[in-house]
Each structure stands twice: as structure tokens, then as C-alpha cells.
Amino acid sequence: MFWRERARNLIKRGITMQMTFQHLIDLIDCSEEAVNNRRQIVRDVLNRIKSGTASPEEKKLLTNAMKGFKKSAVSEGEKLSYNSILCFYFAEKPLKAKYIAGHFNVDKNTVFRHIKSGIETLTILLYGVGGVCLLPMGESDRAGSGHENARTQMLN
């Protein structure tokens, strides 16, 4: 929410600001550490929901995020992530991973991977750009060429 406050302050002082996506990224800390901290916050709130100690505001916030998650879940993997989080955290009697795995006919480790993926999705839904881990300028070029080189080596 920092960028909103900054934009309001600039407008109050009569300074117009043309926000570009890059400027938004610069204003929000999208480092791996910051995004991991946000994911941990989401995980902590989910655990409070599971244990019944979450505040009504936390429940409402995560319930709304889950509604958005449900609408955006298109692939089978996304649907499994959504259902795993629903069963693991939101069920009246939360299921253990081994029971979720049995129900969806997958391995228990697959359930945990999908829960992790679902938490990443919820973090993006809750924090927007602040939930996405972005590489600094220039690193994406190097990373992309590395992936391309690895792919080329595999093909040869």
C-alpha cells in the first residue's frame, strides 16, 4: 500500500506522476525475501483459520481470496491446489495430507506441492504485484539465456 500513499502525497503537492509498471515495481519490494515473508504471512493466517484462532477480518480476507482463486483455477493443477487448500485449511474438520492424497489419487508429497503452489497464488491475489518475485533488471536476460542454453544442450 506504500505506493498508494506516495501517489496521494505527490498529487496533494501538485506533482503529476505517470505510473508505469516498472515504476510500480520499483516502489514495491518484490525481492525474493519480501515475497517469501508475504507468503509466510498468508501461511500463518491459513494456520490460524485451520486452528480456529483467526480474526473475523482474516477469515473474510482469505475467504474472498479463495473465491478469486476458485474463479482463476483453470488447469487441473490449479484446481488441485485450490481443493487441497480448501480441504487442508478451510474444512470444518481439516483433512490430513494423506487423506487428501487418497481422495484425489495422488501422492502425499504432491498434495504438499499443490498447497505450496496455492499459497503462492493466494499471496499474489492478496498482495498483487507485491506477491510476485521479480528479478532485477538485467538478471532476467541472463536467466533466460541460461535456460535457453540448457534447453539447447538437452536437444543436442
Residue frames as qw, qx, qy, qz and C-alpha x, y, z in Angstrom:
[[0.000, 0.884, 0.468, 0.000, 0.00, 0.00, 0.00],
 [0.445, -0.511, 0.071, 0.732, 3.09, 2.19, 0.16],
 [0.268, 0.135, 0.503, 0.810, 2.81, 3.24, -3.47],
 [0.093, -0.743, -0.595, -0.291, -0.77, 4.43, -2.97],
 [0.393, -0.807, -0.215, 0.385, 0.27, 6.70, -0.10],
 [0.430, -0.309, 0.303, 0.792, 3.19, 8.03, -2.10],
 [0.163, 0.407, 0.612, 0.659, 0.98, 8.73, -5.13],
 [0.209, -0.844, -0.491, -0.053, -1.59, 10.55, -2.96],
 [0.440, -0.691, -0.030, 0.573, 1.15, 12.69, -1.40],
 [0.361, -0.057, 0.454, 0.813, 2.57, 13.59, -4.81],
 [0.022, 0.609, 0.620, 0.494, -0.89, 14.54, -6.10],
 [0.327, -0.837, -0.374, 0.230, -1.57, 16.65, -2.99],
 [0.388, -0.585, 0.160, 0.694, 1.59, 18.62, -3.70],
 [0.460, 0.775, -0.017, -0.433, 0.50, 19.20, -7.28],
 [0.062, -0.495, 0.790, 0.356, 3.01, 16.80, -8.79],
 [0.878, 0.255, -0.026, -0.404, 1.58, 14.63, -11.52],
 [0.335, -0.437, 0.828, 0.105, 3.02, 11.22, -11.86],
 [0.772, 0.303, -0.367, -0.421, 2.78, 8.87, -14.77],
 [0.626, -0.376, 0.667, -0.144, 2.94, 5.41, -13.24],
 [0.630, 0.383, -0.614, -0.280, 4.40, 2.72, -15.38],
 [0.951, -0.207, -0.218, -0.071, 4.59, -0.92, -14.45],
 [0.682, 0.236, -0.396, 0.568, 8.34, -0.58, -13.88],
 [0.081, -0.512, 0.291, -0.804, 7.75, 2.38, -11.54],
 [0.794, -0.405, -0.031, -0.453, 5.21, 0.32, -9.59],
 [0.924, -0.013, -0.309, 0.223, 7.75, -2.49, -9.28],
 [0.403, 0.413, -0.372, 0.727, 10.37, -0.01, -8.09],
 [0.361, -0.519, 0.198, -0.749, 8.00, 1.23, -5.36],
 [0.896, -0.300, 0.085, -0.317, 7.07, -2.22, -4.08],
 [0.206, -0.561, 0.802, -0.002, 9.68, -4.54, -2.69],
 [0.918, 0.212, -0.097, -0.320, 9.40, -7.60, -4.95],
 [0.126, 0.571, -0.806, 0.092, 12.61, -9.21, -3.77],
 [0.633, -0.050, -0.768, -0.088, 12.61, -12.92, -3.06],
 [0.236, -0.070, -0.722, 0.647, 12.93, -12.24, 0.67],
 [0.322, 0.069, 0.206, -0.921, 9.97, -9.82, 0.75],
 [0.678, 0.018, -0.449, -0.582, 7.76, -12.15, -1.27],
 [0.549, -0.041, -0.817, 0.173, 8.72, -15.12, 0.94],
 [0.004, -0.063, -0.583, 0.810, 7.80, -13.04, 4.00],
 [0.531, 0.063, -0.055, -0.843, 4.39, -12.30, 2.46],
 [0.680, 0.010, -0.680, -0.276, 3.88, -15.99, 1.69],
 [0.341, -0.042, -0.803, 0.487, 4.71, -16.80, 5.31],
 [0.274, 0.050, 0.326, -0.904, 2.12, -14.27, 6.47],
 [0.687, 0.045, -0.345, -0.638, -0.51, -15.97, 4.28],
 [0.606, 0.026, -0.792, 0.072, 0.58, -19.40, 5.59],
 [0.100, -0.011, -0.681, 0.725, 0.31, -18.14, 9.19],
 [0.490, 0.053, 0.115, -0.863, -3.20, -16.79, 8.62],
 [0.719, 0.053, -0.571, -0.393, -4.22, -20.08, 6.98],
 [0.447, 0.006, -0.823, 0.351, -2.92, -21.94, 10.03],
 [0.163, 0.047, 0.498, -0.850, -4.93, -19.66, 12.31],
 [0.653, 0.055, -0.220, -0.723, -8.02, -20.35, 10.20],
 [0.655, 0.062, -0.749, -0.080, -7.33, -24.09, 10.48],
 [0.327, -0.068, -0.764, 0.552, -6.93, -23.89, 14.26],
 [0.238, -0.745, -0.605, -0.151, -9.98, -21.62, 14.68],
 [0.425, -0.593, -0.230, 0.644, -7.99, -18.68, 16.10],
 [0.289, 0.256, 0.345, 0.856, -8.21, -16.34, 13.08],
 [0.140, 0.371, 0.304, -0.866, -9.93, -13.00, 13.48],
 [0.529, 0.621, 0.542, -0.200, -13.16, -12.37, 11.54],
 [0.271, 0.850, -0.228, -0.390, -11.25, -9.91, 9.30],
 [0.147, -0.461, 0.830, 0.279, -8.63, -12.55, 8.47],
 [0.475, 0.250, 0.843, -0.040, -11.34, -15.12, 7.68],
 [0.462, 0.782, 0.284, -0.307, -13.17, -12.67, 5.44],
 [0.115, 0.788, -0.467, -0.385, -9.98, -11.64, 3.63],
 [0.196, -0.289, 0.911, 0.218, -8.86, -15.22, 2.95],
 [0.503, 0.425, 0.734, -0.166, -12.38, -16.35, 2.05],
 [0.427, 0.828, 0.042, -0.361, -12.59, -13.60, -0.58],
 [0.030, 0.648, -0.690, -0.320, -9.13, -14.52, -1.87],
 [0.386, -0.010, 0.921, 0.046, -10.24, -18.17, -2.12],
 [0.548, 0.648, 0.446, -0.285, -13.27, -17.08, -4.18],
 [0.310, 0.826, -0.331, -0.336, -10.89, -15.34, -6.58],
 [0.210, -0.416, 0.871, 0.155, -8.66, -18.41, -6.58],
 [0.560, 0.276, 0.770, -0.131, -11.62, -20.63, -7.46],
 [0.526, 0.781, 0.157, -0.298, -12.54, -18.42, -10.41],
 [0.222, 0.803, -0.503, -0.230, -8.97, -18.35, -11.71],
 [0.479, -0.292, 0.826, 0.050, -8.27, -22.08, -11.30],
 [0.690, 0.470, -0.231, -0.500, -8.43, -23.40, -14.85],
 [0.503, 0.393, -0.768, -0.043, -5.86, -26.19, -15.14],
 [0.839, -0.293, -0.454, -0.058, -6.07, -29.47, -13.26],
 [0.576, 0.037, -0.461, 0.674, -3.03, -28.47, -11.18],
 [0.100, -0.298, 0.160, -0.936, -4.63, -25.17, -10.16],
 [0.708, -0.362, -0.272, -0.541, -7.84, -26.95, -9.26],
 [0.811, -0.181, -0.501, 0.242, -5.91, -29.47, -7.16],
 [0.310, 0.168, -0.374, 0.858, -4.11, -26.57, -5.42],
 [0.394, -0.354, -0.017, -0.848, -7.43, -24.87, -4.67],
 [0.829, -0.303, -0.354, -0.308, -9.06, -28.10, -3.43],
 [0.702, -0.009, -0.532, 0.474, -6.01, -29.05, -1.34],
 [0.082, 0.217, -0.334, 0.913, -6.01, -25.69, 0.45],
 [0.585, -0.331, -0.160, -0.723, -9.77, -25.88, 0.92],
 [0.870, -0.237, -0.424, -0.082, -9.57, -29.36, 2.48],
 [0.656, 0.053, -0.464, 0.593, -6.37, -28.74, 4.47],
 [0.166, 0.053, -0.321, 0.931, -7.22, -25.31, 5.96],
 [0.351, -0.123, -0.045, -0.927, -10.88, -24.40, 5.47],
 [0.567, -0.252, -0.738, -0.264, -12.79, -27.63, 6.09],
 [0.611, -0.644, 0.032, -0.458, -14.83, -27.77, 9.30],
 [0.826, -0.422, 0.356, 0.113, -12.68, -30.78, 10.20],
 [0.293, 0.778, -0.491, -0.259, -9.47, -30.16, 8.18],
 [0.992, 0.128, -0.012, 0.004, -8.15, -33.23, 6.41],
 [0.542, -0.575, 0.487, 0.371, -4.61, -34.51, 6.71],
 [0.249, 0.612, -0.543, -0.518, -2.49, -34.58, 3.57],
 [0.126, -0.124, 0.972, 0.153, -2.63, -38.38, 3.32],
 [0.376, 0.492, 0.734, -0.277, -6.45, -38.30, 3.18],
 [0.360, 0.758, -0.065, -0.539, -6.44, -35.53, 0.59],
 [0.047, 0.474, -0.790, -0.388, -3.93, -37.56, -1.42],
 [0.264, 0.143, 0.954, -0.020, -6.17, -40.63, -1.24],
 [0.402, 0.650, 0.470, -0.440, -9.23, -38.66, -2.28],
 [0.404, 0.800, -0.187, -0.402, -7.54, -37.13, -5.33],
 [0.961, 0.152, 0.173, 0.152, -5.50, -40.25, -6.08],
 [0.419, 0.779, -0.323, 0.338, -2.11, -38.51, -5.83],
 [0.675, -0.008, -0.509, 0.534, 0.97, -38.85, -3.64],
 [0.418, -0.790, -0.335, 0.297, 1.07, -37.05, -0.26],
 [0.435, -0.343, 0.165, 0.816, 4.10, -35.01, -1.46],
 [0.131, 0.399, 0.553, 0.719, 2.04, -33.87, -4.46],
 [0.280, -0.818, -0.497, -0.073, -0.57, -32.51, -2.05],
 [0.470, -0.672, -0.076, 0.567, 2.10, -30.51, -0.20],
 [0.351, -0.012, 0.404, 0.845, 3.48, -29.15, -3.51],
 [0.038, -0.593, -0.581, -0.556, -0.02, -28.06, -4.51],
 [0.387, -0.817, -0.369, 0.214, -0.61, -26.46, -1.11],
 [0.451, -0.432, 0.136, 0.769, 2.65, -24.52, -1.57],
 [0.189, 0.239, 0.544, 0.782, 1.56, -23.51, -5.08],
 [0.192, -0.747, -0.590, -0.238, -1.85, -22.48, -3.76],
 [0.423, -0.731, -0.202, 0.495, -0.26, -20.30, -1.08],
 [0.346, -0.154, 0.336, 0.862, 1.79, -18.61, -3.83],
 [0.001, -0.496, -0.620, -0.608, -1.41, -17.95, -5.76],
 [0.339, -0.805, -0.482, 0.071, -3.19, -16.59, -2.68],
 [0.448, -0.513, -0.010, 0.732, -0.23, -14.32, -1.97],
 [0.189, 0.108, 0.463, 0.859, -0.48, -12.87, -5.48],
 [0.179, -0.651, -0.630, -0.384, -4.25, -12.43, -5.10],
 [0.442, -0.777, -0.363, 0.261, -3.80, -10.67, -1.75],
 [0.412, -0.628, 0.118, 0.650, -0.70, -8.57, -2.46],
 [0.543, 0.827, 0.038, -0.144, -0.90, -8.05, -6.23],
 [0.579, 0.688, -0.366, 0.238, 2.50, -7.17, -7.70],
 [0.242, -0.682, 0.581, -0.373, 3.96, -7.42, -4.19],
 [0.852, -0.173, 0.448, -0.207, 3.23, -11.14, -4.21],
 [0.870, 0.480, -0.016, 0.112, 5.31, -11.80, -7.32],
 [0.623, -0.544, 0.311, 0.469, 9.04, -12.42, -7.01],
 [0.575, 0.818, 0.021, 0.031, 10.64, -10.34, -9.76],
 [0.783, -0.057, 0.079, 0.614, 14.23, -10.40, -10.95],
 [0.128, -0.762, 0.057, 0.632, 16.14, -7.09, -11.03],
 [0.577, 0.779, -0.094, -0.227, 16.65, -5.52, -14.46],
 [0.268, 0.688, -0.671, -0.074, 19.28, -7.40, -16.45],
 [0.358, -0.262, 0.876, -0.188, 19.06, -10.62, -14.45],
 [0.764, 0.342, 0.419, -0.352, 16.07, -11.84, -16.45],
 [0.589, 0.690, -0.361, -0.215, 18.15, -11.63, -19.63],
 [0.062, 0.517, -0.847, 0.106, 20.90, -13.74, -18.10],
 [0.540, -0.021, 0.759, -0.362, 18.43, -16.20, -16.60],
 [0.764, 0.500, 0.145, -0.382, 16.58, -16.55, -19.88],
 [0.502, 0.650, -0.557, -0.122, 19.74, -17.18, -21.85],
 [0.189, -0.379, 0.877, -0.226, 20.79, -19.76, -19.27],
 [0.691, 0.194, 0.589, -0.372, 17.51, -21.61, -19.66],
 [0.705, 0.637, -0.121, -0.289, 17.79, -21.39, -23.42],
 [0.221, 0.623, -0.751, -0.002, 21.38, -22.70, -23.30],
 [0.411, -0.166, 0.848, -0.289, 20.31, -25.61, -21.08],
 [0.751, 0.408, 0.349, -0.384, 17.43, -26.38, -23.41],
 [0.563, 0.696, -0.395, -0.207, 19.73, -26.27, -26.44],
 [0.019, -0.497, 0.861, -0.109, 22.19, -28.59, -24.72],
 [0.598, 0.043, 0.722, -0.346, 19.42, -31.05, -23.91],
 [0.751, 0.554, 0.109, -0.341, 18.26, -31.07, -27.51],
 [0.435, 0.707, -0.550, -0.099, 21.78, -31.71, -28.85]]
